[in-house]
Amino acid sequence: MRKILLLAVIFLSTALAEPELKVVNQGGAEFKQRNLMCGLDELFEGLKKTLMQSNMNIVTVTKENGVLTAKGDQYNDETITEITVSMSFKALDENTSNVVMIASYNVMEKKLNTGQLGFAGVSLPIPVPLTGKYAMIGSGHIDDSTWYQGFYSSLDKVLFEEKMKAL
């Protein structure tokens, strides 16, 4: 009886344990590119629309060379994260196109300036809130596959909506 009770406890604790989270495709470059079932013009318009919906400002567009660059900022109370996206796209055939994306980030933290308030030979530093400066605290390439998957999911949705409008 004890063995059955012990096995039941082990089985239940295993079944109720939280699943281990795993990052998909971390480190490889295969999640940064996609082949899409659409023409080059459709892809180009879809990329622009997806970037604009993501609050990204398009910086460079050379459709002939297949290059598109965009920047966007994400704000919170203490930091600004600037994201830069560079894309290369080309037609593989009449109905299939390829897009490759590389994204990087810069994180800047707000630093308050201080002023001096003095009187009678005593000087005290005081924060000056409206003149804050930002200092770079981190930067690098985005290698999170879920970030890229989110972008490509948005792109797929935009391309699908455009095809439905054309019908």
N, C-alpha and C positions, 0 to 999 in steps of 0.2 A: 504494500500500500504506500509506503514511504517513497519507493522508487517512482511510482506512478504520479504521486503528488509532486515530487521533485521535477520530473520530466514535464509536467503540466505547467509548473512555475517557469521553468526555463523556456518552454515554448511560448507562453504568453508574454514574457518579458522581451523575447526576441521579436515577436509579432507587433508589440506595442512600441518598440523603440523607434526613435526618429530616423528616417532614412538618411544615409550619408549623402551630402551634396557633392556633386562632381562638376567640374567645369569642362564643357565640351570643346574640343579642338583648341585648347590653350597651347599657344606656342607655334602652331603651324600657320601657313599662309593660305590654306585652301578655303577658309571661311571668309576671306577678304575679297573673293571674286565669284562671279556668277555668270552663267550663260542663260539668257532669257529668250523666250519665244516671242520676239517682236523685232520690227525693223529698227534701223538706226535712228530715224527721225522720231519714232514713237519713244524709244529709249531716252533720247536727248530731252524731249519735252517732259517725260516722266521723271527724269533725274532732277530737272529744274524745279518742277512742282513739288517733289518730295522734299528737296532742300528748303524751299520756301515754307512749306508746312511745318518743317522742323525748326523754324526761326533761324535759319542760316542765311547769311548774306552771300550771294554769289560774287566772287572776286574776279575770277578769270574764266572766260569761256572762249575756247577755240574749237568749234565743232569740226572744222576741217582736219585738225590734228587729233581730235578725240580727247580733249583735256578739259576738265571742269574743276575749279577750286572754289571752296566756300569756307566762311568763318562764322562762328556764332559764339555767344557768351551765355553762361549760366551763372546767375547771381544767387548768393544767399547772404546772410547778415555779415559774415566776416570774410568771405572769399569770393573771387571771381574765377571761373574756369573758362578759358578760351579754347574752343575746339576748332581745329583746322582740318578740313577734309579735301583730299586730292583724288580725283577720279580719272581713270583712263578708260575709254570705251571705243569699241570697234565692231563693225559688222562681220560676222563669220560667214553668213550667206544672206539671202534675201529676207528670210524670216527669223533669223537667229542673230543675237548680238551678245557681246561679252563686255562686262564691266568689272574693273579692278579698282578697289578703293583702299586708301591708306589714310588713317586718321591719327592726329597727334593732339596733345593737350598742354596747356600751361596753366598752372594754378597760382594765383596771386592773392596774398593776404593783406587786409587793410591794416595799416599801421597809423596810429594817431600821432599827430605832431604835438609837441608840447611847447608852451610858451613860459615865460618867466614873469612872475608877479612878485614884486619886491617893495618893501617899505621898511624904513628904519634899519637898514643894513641886513635884513633877512630876505632871502630870495626863495620862492617856492615854485616848483614846476607845476603847471596846470595844463590839462589836456585841451587842445583846440579842436573840437569835433568836426567842424566843417572844412578843414583843410587836410584831411587824411590822405596819405600816400599809400601806394600798393607796392609790396615787395614780392618778388618771385620766390615761391616755396617749393615748387615741383614742376616737372615737365617730362614728357616722354611720348611714346607711341601707344595708341590704344590697341591692346592685344586681347581684349575680351570678346570672345566669339558671340556672346549674347547681344552685345552692342551692335555688331555688324548684322546679326540675324534680325534685330529690330528694324534697322534701316532697310534691309532688303525686303522684309515683310511689308513695310510701308510703301516701298517702291512697287511691289507686286499688287498691292491694293490700288494704288494710283493707276497703274497700267490696266488693271481689270476694269476700273471705273471708266477710263477713257475708251476702252473697247466696247463697253456696254452703251456708252453715249453714241458711238458711231453706228450702232445697229439700228 
